[in-house]
Amino acid sequence: MLKRIWTVAPVAILALMVAAPALAQEHGGEGLAVRGLLAFSAGFAIAIAAAFGALGQSKGLAAALEGIARNPAASGKLVTPMIIGLAMIESLVIYALVIALMIVLKL
């Protein structure tokens, strides 16, 4: 898992560096390039958020189900925190979607 993060981290940093010109003022023909970078950064942001959100949800759900499988009597104590955790992870993905929509609507 740690290897996967170290391979994705440089790509994420590169995407942030590419998105930096989005805040620059438009001059002449550069507007089209900036709009393309804005669209790319919005799509990349939501893709990363969705991928890692799904990864986090699957790990959390797998851990909860493994706990229930080991001790079925504890299912009542595990279901509520699991659902709250899944909702928190999903809210972060929705937050990334809102930011991506804000970037796209800036076009």
Steps between C-alpha positions, in 0.01 A plus 500: 500500500782741585666432166177592326485833682860581408426433134185714498644789705730636223208497256285694746777754559546537126127560457512772765795662325318485166189656654698797641480703175123488535522799734707707257350783301397423146702663220412460137490135387592357840134489606436175319800333663393617844148373442639164393714482813202591716289226342783249536564589864128472584475159338821382660390621845169315489667187363754492785230572760272228366781244478634554849151541646401163358824350630435636850140385501592150388768468768262626770219273390732200478631563852148535641378184329805310622424617854139388467611165358731442797244608757140508372377627836690826444317584177273749673801690632681499166229596254435856621867612510555332163213692339620826655852436371374419150292818502804706604711354220221561250465861620866559414439371147193723466710794623753427224213489250379842616850644459531344154165650401613839627812473283300396194240773549786752510557421133 
